[in-house]
Amino acid sequence: MNNNTHKKLILAPKIAFICLSVILPLIGNVKAQTTINSEIISHVEKLRDTDKVKRLETVRELRKIGVPAIPILTAALQEKEQQIRGGAAFALGAIGPEAKTAIPQLIFMLKDEDEQVRLDAAVALRRIGSPAVPALTEALKDENVLVRKGATFALAGIGAEAQQTIPILIEMLSDNDEQIRLNASIALRGIGTTATPALTEALQHKNPLIRKGAAIALGQINTEISQVQNQQNQRDRLRPNPCGTLPNLCAPRPNFCTQIPNLCAPLTNPTPTAPTPTPRQTPLPRT
């Protein structure tokens, strides 16, 4: 047996051991993932339940699983049964920003034939938050009124993180759909004072619908500013007033001329008083 053959015989068991040490954890991970997937699918099936309480409990369980549940829930958005579609969307929203990979499918669901599913998709997008803003901005331009309505509804709940949508939301104030106009006003209101300059300019717009929507949004923003100012004023009133405490250090110095006796008063001659006349006594008659 030459040296090369001897070395191969020695290395072969070592290589086999190394391969097994790599493969076995992978097999374990695959089994673990298979178990988790089975659990997720089981929970998704429970979304069929007509009992709202049980469905909410299922959503909580899916939320606990978190990121591993996202692919299966995204696939469930295409189920025929509306309860599974809506429940899957709601669950993705509960997971939050980490479910951003589901955004395109959720945008598509804004035109779902079922109203509740559309609402669940819009709520999911607003809960995912800022990662959904670019896609929602594009959805505002969609020809489908349902998509525009759902997009404005979602943006209305995202708030200040949607400030990049201010120009197009102002345009949406003139949309043909009344609900979209209202949603756009609420979204601009939620963005807050960052939208104030653009809204102030919109007050001069030739379109009366845009002027009206801007006024609504600004009215609420100004109300919120007034509330903050009132709170500050209340805090100021609660501060102790040093002039209201004893001793009163802010009071003027005492004027000794106002004390009794009044030593500073000018001397005056007393006015003579007439003597009181003594009544005359009538003498008694002699007897």
C-alpha positions as CSV (number, residue, x, y, z in Angstrom):
1,M,0.0,0.0,0.0
2,N,1.6,3.3,-1.1
3,N,1.5,6.5,0.9
4,N,-1.2,8.1,-1.1
5,T,-3.6,5.2,-0.6
6,H,-2.9,5.2,3.1
7,K,-3.6,8.9,3.4
8,K,-6.9,8.5,1.6
9,L,-8.0,5.8,3.9
10,I,-7.2,8.0,6.9
11,L,-8.9,11.1,5.5
12,A,-12.1,9.4,4.3
13,P,-13.7,8.9,7.8
14,K,-12.8,12.5,8.7
15,I,-14.5,13.9,5.5
16,A,-17.5,11.7,6.1
17,F,-17.8,13.0,9.7
18,I,-17.5,16.7,8.6
19,C,-20.2,16.1,6.0
20,L,-22.5,14.6,8.5
21,S,-21.9,17.4,11.0
22,V,-23.1,19.8,8.3
23,I,-26.0,17.8,6.9
24,L,-27.5,16.8,10.3
25,P,-28.2,20.3,11.5
26,L,-29.7,21.1,8.1
27,I,-32.0,18.1,8.4
28,G,-32.9,19.2,11.9
29,N,-33.7,22.7,10.6
30,V,-35.8,21.3,7.8
31,K,-37.8,19.2,10.2
32,A,-38.3,22.2,12.5
33,Q,-39.4,24.4,9.6
34,T,-41.8,21.6,8.5
35,T,-43.3,21.5,12.0
36,I,-43.7,25.3,12.0
37,N,-45.3,25.3,8.6
38,S,-47.7,22.6,9.6
39,E,-48.6,24.7,12.7
40,I,-49.1,27.8,10.5
41,I,-51.3,26.0,8.0
42,S,-53.4,24.6,10.9
43,H,-53.9,28.2,12.1
44,V,-54.8,29.4,8.7
45,E,-57.4,26.7,8.4
46,K,-58.9,28.0,11.6
47,L,-59.5,31.4,10.0
48,R,-62.5,29.8,8.3
49,D,-64.3,29.8,11.7
50,T,-67.3,32.1,11.7
51,D,-66.8,32.9,15.4
52,K,-65.0,36.3,15.4
53,V,-63.5,35.6,18.9
54,K,-61.9,32.4,17.7
55,R,-60.6,34.1,14.6
56,L,-59.0,36.8,16.6
57,E,-57.3,34.2,18.8
58,T,-56.0,32.5,15.7
59,V,-54.6,35.9,14.5
60,R,-52.8,36.3,17.9
61,E,-51.2,32.9,17.5
62,L,-50.0,33.7,14.0
63,R,-48.6,37.0,15.2
64,K,-46.6,35.1,17.9
65,I,-45.1,32.9,15.2
66,G,-44.2,36.1,13.3
67,V,-41.8,36.2,10.3
68,P,-42.0,32.4,9.5
69,A,-45.7,32.8,9.0
70,I,-45.4,35.6,6.4
71,P,-44.9,33.4,3.2
72,I,-47.9,31.1,4.0
73,L,-50.1,34.1,5.0
74,T,-49.1,35.9,1.8
75,A,-50.1,32.8,-0.2
76,A,-53.4,32.6,1.7
77,L,-54.3,36.1,0.4
78,Q,-55.2,34.3,-2.9
79,E,-57.6,31.8,-1.3
80,K,-61.1,31.6,-2.7
81,E,-62.8,31.9,0.7
82,Q,-63.1,35.5,1.7
83,Q,-62.7,34.7,5.4
84,I,-59.2,33.2,4.8
85,R,-58.2,36.1,2.6
86,G,-59.4,38.7,5.1
87,G,-58.0,36.8,8.1
88,A,-54.6,36.4,6.4
89,A,-54.4,40.1,5.6
90,F,-55.4,41.0,9.2
91,A,-52.7,38.6,10.5
92,L,-50.1,40.2,8.3
93,G,-51.0,43.6,9.6
94,A,-50.7,42.3,13.1
95,I,-47.1,41.2,12.4
96,G,-46.3,44.8,11.3
97,P,-43.5,46.2,9.2
98,E,-41.7,42.9,9.0
99,A,-44.6,41.8,6.6
100,K,-43.4,44.3,4.0
101,T,-42.9,41.5,1.4
102,A,-46.7,41.1,1.3
103,I,-47.3,44.7,0.3
104,P,-47.8,44.1,-3.5
105,Q,-50.4,41.5,-2.8
106,L,-52.1,43.6,-0.2
107,I,-52.3,46.5,-2.7
108,F,-53.9,44.2,-5.2
109,M,-56.4,43.2,-2.6
110,L,-57.7,46.8,-2.3
111,K,-59.9,45.9,-5.3
112,D,-61.1,42.7,-3.9
113,E,-64.8,41.9,-4.6
114,D,-65.5,41.6,-0.8
115,E,-65.8,44.9,1.1
116,Q,-64.5,43.4,4.4
117,V,-61.5,41.9,2.6
118,R,-60.7,45.3,1.1
119,L,-60.9,46.9,4.6
120,D,-58.7,44.2,6.1
121,A,-56.1,44.8,3.4
122,A,-56.1,48.6,4.0
123,V,-55.8,48.1,7.7
124,A,-52.9,45.7,7.1
125,L,-51.1,48.3,5.0
126,R,-51.5,51.1,7.5
127,R,-50.2,48.8,10.3
128,I,-47.2,47.8,8.1
129,G,-46.6,51.6,8.1
130,S,-43.8,53.4,6.4
131,P,-42.5,50.5,4.2
132,A,-45.9,50.6,2.5
133,V,-45.9,54.4,1.7
134,P,-44.2,54.2,-1.8
135,A,-46.7,51.5,-3.0
136,L,-49.6,53.4,-1.5
137,T,-48.4,56.6,-3.3
138,E,-48.6,54.8,-6.6
139,A,-52.0,53.3,-5.6
140,L,-53.4,56.9,-5.2
141,K,-53.0,57.2,-9.0
142,D,-55.0,54.0,-9.8
143,E,-58.0,54.3,-12.0
144,N,-59.9,51.9,-9.7
145,V,-61.9,54.0,-7.2
146,L,-61.7,51.1,-4.7
147,V,-57.9,51.1,-4.8
148,R,-57.7,54.9,-4.3
149,K,-60.2,54.7,-1.5
150,G,-58.2,52.0,0.3
151,A,-54.9,53.7,-0.3
152,T,-56.1,57.0,1.3
153,F,-57.6,55.1,4.2
154,A,-54.3,53.4,4.8
155,L,-52.3,56.6,4.6
156,A,-54.7,58.3,7.0
157,G,-53.5,55.9,9.7
158,I,-49.8,56.1,8.9
159,G,-49.4,59.8,9.9
160,A,-46.2,61.8,9.8
161,E,-44.2,59.0,8.0
162,A,-46.3,59.6,4.9
163,Q,-45.2,63.3,4.4
164,Q,-43.9,62.5,0.9
165,T,-47.5,62.0,-0.2
166,I,-48.5,65.6,0.6
167,P,-48.6,66.9,-3.0
168,I,-50.7,64.0,-4.3
169,L,-53.0,64.0,-1.3
170,I,-53.8,67.6,-2.0
171,E,-54.7,66.6,-5.5
172,M,-56.9,63.9,-4.1
173,L,-59.0,66.6,-2.3
174,S,-60.7,67.1,-5.7
175,D,-61.4,63.4,-6.4
176,N,-64.8,62.6,-7.7
177,D,-65.5,60.2,-4.8
178,E,-66.5,62.0,-1.6
179,Q,-65.1,59.3,0.7
180,I,-61.7,59.6,-1.0
181,R,-61.7,63.4,-0.5
182,L,-62.5,62.9,3.2
183,N,-59.8,60.2,3.6
184,A,-57.3,62.5,1.9
185,S,-58.2,65.3,4.4
186,I,-57.8,63.0,7.3
187,A,-54.4,61.7,5.9
188,L,-53.1,65.3,5.6
189,R,-54.4,66.0,9.1
190,G,-52.5,63.0,10.4
191,I,-49.3,64.1,8.8
192,G,-49.6,67.2,10.9
193,T,-47.8,70.6,10.8
194,T,-45.4,69.4,8.1
195,A,-48.4,69.7,5.7
196,T,-49.3,73.2,6.8
197,P,-47.4,75.2,4.2
198,A,-48.9,73.2,1.3
199,L,-52.4,73.3,2.8
200,T,-52.2,77.0,3.3
201,E,-51.3,77.5,-0.3
202,A,-54.1,75.2,-1.3
203,L,-56.6,77.6,0.4
204,Q,-56.1,79.8,-2.7
205,H,-56.7,77.0,-5.2
206,K,-59.2,77.6,-8.0
207,N,-60.9,74.3,-7.2
208,P,-63.4,74.8,-4.4
209,L,-63.1,71.1,-3.4
210,I,-59.4,71.5,-2.8
211,R,-60.0,74.7,-0.8
212,K,-62.6,73.0,1.3
213,G,-60.5,69.9,2.0
214,A,-57.5,72.1,2.9
215,A,-59.6,74.1,5.3
216,I,-60.8,71.0,7.0
217,A,-57.3,69.6,7.4
218,L,-55.9,73.0,8.6
219,G,-58.8,73.5,11.0
220,Q,-58.0,70.3,12.8
221,I,-54.2,71.0,12.8
222,N,-54.9,74.5,14.2
223,T,-57.2,73.0,16.8
224,E,-54.4,70.6,17.9
225,I,-52.0,73.5,18.1
226,S,-54.5,75.5,20.2
227,Q,-54.9,72.5,22.5
228,V,-51.2,72.3,23.1
229,Q,-51.1,76.1,23.8
230,N,-54.0,75.7,26.2
231,Q,-52.2,73.0,28.0
232,Q,-49.1,75.2,28.3
233,N,-51.3,78.0,29.6
234,Q,-52.8,75.7,32.2
235,R,-49.4,74.6,33.3
236,D,-48.4,78.3,33.7
237,R,-51.5,79.0,35.8
238,L,-50.6,76.1,38.1
239,R,-47.2,77.6,38.8
240,P,-47.1,79.4,42.2
241,N,-47.4,83.2,42.1
242,P,-44.8,84.7,44.4
243,C,-47.1,87.8,44.8
244,G,-49.9,85.6,46.1
245,T,-47.9,84.1,49.0
246,L,-47.3,85.5,52.5
247,P,-45.3,87.6,53.1
248,N,-46.2,89.5,50.0
249,L,-42.7,90.6,48.7
250,C,-44.2,92.2,45.7
251,A,-46.6,94.5,47.6
252,P,-45.6,98.2,47.8
253,R,-43.8,99.5,50.8
254,P,-46.1,100.5,53.6
255,N,-47.0,104.3,53.7
256,F,-46.7,105.5,57.2
257,C,-48.8,108.5,56.3
258,T,-51.8,106.2,56.2
259,Q,-51.3,104.9,59.7
260,I,-53.1,106.1,62.8
261,P,-52.2,108.5,64.3
262,N,-51.6,110.3,61.0
263,L,-48.5,112.2,61.8
264,C,-48.1,113.4,58.2
265,A,-51.5,115.1,58.0
266,P,-51.4,119.0,58.0
267,L,-52.4,120.7,61.3
268,T,-55.8,122.4,61.2
269,N,-57.5,124.7,63.7
270,P,-60.3,122.9,65.4
271,T,-63.7,124.3,64.6
272,P,-65.1,125.9,67.7
273,T,-68.3,124.3,68.9
274,A,-71.1,126.4,70.3
275,P,-71.9,125.7,74.0
276,T,-75.0,123.7,74.6
277,P,-77.6,126.1,76.2
278,T,-78.7,125.2,79.7
279,P,-82.5,125.0,79.9
280,R,-84.1,127.7,82.1
281,Q,-85.8,126.4,85.2
282,T,-89.2,127.9,86.0
283,P,-89.5,128.9,89.7
284,L,-92.2,127.2,91.7
285,P,-95.1,129.4,92.7
286,R,-95.2,130.5,96.3
287,T,-98.0,129.2,98.5
